[in-house]
């Protein structure tokens, strides 16, 4: 009878526990399952999205090689419309911006670079777009706007290039002391034996030579 009584008590305890906590526990389990399922479903969808965007981007590159500008614009437009938050759309915008600069269409280049900065989720590509935008602003005789744009840093890996660009802009403004400081900051931020190092050193040497000529 003691065993039976114990089992009966256990059953009653289980019933009471279920009545008090069972429904909420079950709800938590169901929510956890749905969240896990939703996360995996999102991952699969995201992977499919990236795969499709990569195919469109490859078609864009092929069109560029063939110099088929109509196809280039079509594939780029598809990336911007259907896959705007993928890195492939950002890369496409950077490519079109570079071509626009070569063609002398700085306004069009600015629009593409602004698009990357606004819609992009890849900090490195956004930083690259910001640096190129600053150079365009400097070329359009807007050095102060260019420097202001460079004050925001999203990817510290680009600090050497940012400082180097600032140095070039200061030099255009005739502020050689500020240019020298920026170039020195660029060198300090560079890893050892970085490929940019000789170019920045050459710019600093040019500033020294220029000062020597003035003092002669």
C-alpha positions in Angstrom: 0.0 0.0 0.0 2.9 2.3 0.7 4.2 2.0 -2.8 0.7 2.6 -4.2 0.3 5.6 -2.0 3.7 6.9 -3.1 2.9 6.5 -6.8 -0.5 8.1 -6.2 1.1 11.0 -4.5 3.6 11.4 -7.2 0.8 11.4 -9.8 -1.1 14.0 -7.9 2.1 16.1 -7.5 2.7 15.8 -11.3 -0.9 16.9 -12.0 -0.5 19.9 -9.7 2.9 20.8 -11.3 1.4 20.6 -14.8 -1.6 22.7 -13.8 0.7 25.3 -12.3 3.7 25.3 -14.7 3.0 22.9 -17.5 1.3 25.2 -20.0 3.8 28.0 -19.6 6.7 25.4 -20.0 5.1 24.0 -23.1 4.7 27.5 -24.5 8.4 28.2 -23.9 9.4 25.0 -25.6 7.2 25.8 -28.6 8.5 29.3 -28.8 12.1 28.1 -28.6 11.4 25.6 -31.4 9.8 28.2 -33.6 12.7 30.6 -33.0 15.2 28.0 -33.9 13.3 27.0 -37.0 12.8 30.6 -38.0 16.6 31.3 -37.6 17.6 28.3 -39.8 14.9 29.2 -42.3 16.3 32.8 -42.5 19.8 31.5 -42.9 18.8 29.2 -45.8 16.9 32.1 -47.4 19.9 34.4 -46.9 22.3 31.9 -48.5 20.0 31.5 -51.5 19.8 35.3 -51.8 23.6 35.6 -51.8 24.0 32.8 -54.3 21.6 34.4 -56.7 23.2 37.9 -56.2 26.6 36.4 -56.9 25.4 35.0 -60.2 24.0 38.4 -61.2 27.3 40.0 -60.2 29.3 37.5 -62.3 27.1 38.5 -65.3 27.9 42.1 -64.5 31.6 41.4 -64.6 31.3 39.5 -67.9 29.4 42.4 -69.4 32.1 44.8 -68.3 34.8 42.5 -70.0 32.7 42.5 -73.2 32.2 46.2 -72.9 28.4 45.7 -73.2 27.3 48.8 -71.3 23.6 48.1 -71.8 24.0 44.7 -70.1 26.1 46.3 -67.4 23.4 48.7 -66.5 20.7 46.0 -66.6 22.6 43.7 -64.2 23.6 46.6 -61.9 19.9 47.7 -61.7 18.9 44.2 -60.9 21.4 44.1 -58.0 20.3 47.5 -56.7 16.6 46.6 -56.8 16.5 43.0 -55.7 19.7 42.5 -53.6 20.5 46.0 -52.2 21.9 44.8 -48.9 24.3 42.2 -50.3 28.0 43.1 -50.8 27.5 42.3 -54.5 25.3 45.4 -54.9 27.8 47.5 -53.1 30.7 46.2 -55.3 28.6 46.9 -58.4 28.0 50.5 -57.3 31.7 51.0 -56.6 32.5 49.7 -60.1 30.0 52.0 -61.8 31.3 54.9 -59.7 34.8 54.3 -60.8 33.8 54.2 -64.4 31.8 57.4 -64.0 35.0 59.1 -62.7 37.0 57.9 -65.7 34.2 59.3 -67.9 34.4 62.6 -66.1 30.9 62.3 -64.7 31.6 63.1 -61.1 27.9 63.7 -60.2 27.0 60.2 -61.3 29.9 58.8 -59.3 28.8 60.6 -56.2 25.3 59.2 -56.5 26.7 55.6 -56.7 29.0 56.2 -53.7 26.3 57.8 -51.6 24.1 54.7 -52.4 26.8 52.5 -51.0 27.2 54.6 -47.8 23.4 54.6 -47.3 22.4 51.1 -48.2 25.6 49.1 -47.6 26.0 46.7 -44.6 29.7 45.9 -45.2 31.7 48.4 -43.2 34.8 48.0 -45.3 33.0 48.8 -48.6 31.2 51.7 -47.0 34.6 53.1 -45.8 36.0 52.7 -49.3 33.1 54.5 -50.8 33.5 57.3 -48.2 37.2 57.8 -49.1 36.4 57.9 -52.8 33.6 60.3 -52.2 36.0 62.6 -50.3 38.4 62.6 -53.2 35.6 63.6 -55.6 34.6 66.4 -53.3 38.2 67.6 -53.2 38.3 67.5 -57.0 35.1 69.6 -57.1 36.8 72.2 -54.9 35.0 71.2 -51.7 37.9 70.2 -49.5 36.2 71.1 -46.2 33.3 68.9 -47.0 35.7 66.1 -48.0 37.6 66.4 -44.7 34.4 66.4 -42.7 33.3 63.2 -44.5 36.5 61.5 -43.5 36.1 62.3 -39.8 33.7 59.4 -39.6 35.5 56.0 -39.4 33.6 52.8 -39.6 36.5 50.4 -40.3 39.8 51.2 -38.6 41.7 49.0 -41.1 41.3 51.9 -43.5 42.9 54.5 -41.2 46.1 54.6 -43.2 44.2 55.3 -46.4 42.0 57.8 -44.7 45.0 59.8 -43.3 46.8 59.6 -46.7 43.7 61.0 -48.3 43.5 63.8 -45.7 47.1 64.6 -46.5 46.4 64.9 -50.2 43.4 67.2 -49.4 45.4 69.4 -47.1 48.0 69.7 -49.7 45.4 70.8 -52.3 44.4 73.5 -49.7 48.0 74.6 -49.4 48.2 73.5 -45.8 51.5 71.7 -45.9 51.9 71.3 -42.1 48.5 69.6 -41.8 49.4 67.5 -44.8 52.7 66.4 -43.2 50.9 65.5 -40.0 48.3 63.4 -41.9 51.0 61.6 -43.9 52.9 60.8 -40.7 49.7 59.5 -39.0 49.1 57.3 -42.1 52.6 55.9 -41.7 52.1 55.3 -38.0 48.9 53.4 -38.7 50.4 51.2 -41.4 51.5 47.7 -40.8 55.3 47.1 -41.3 56.3 46.8 -45.0 52.8 47.8 -46.2 52.7 48.5 -49.9 51.5 52.0 -49.3 54.6 53.0 -47.3 57.0 54.0 -50.1 54.3 56.2 -51.7 53.6 58.1 -48.4 57.3 58.4 -47.7 57.7 59.9 -51.2 55.0 62.5 -50.4 56.7 63.4 -47.2 60.1 63.8 -49.0 58.5 66.1 -51.5 57.3 68.3 -48.7 60.8 68.4 -47.3 62.3 69.3 -50.7 59.7 72.0 -51.2 60.6 73.6 -47.8 64.3 73.4 -48.7 63.8 75.2 -52.0 61.9 78.0 -50.2 64.7 78.3 -47.6 67.5 78.4 -50.2 
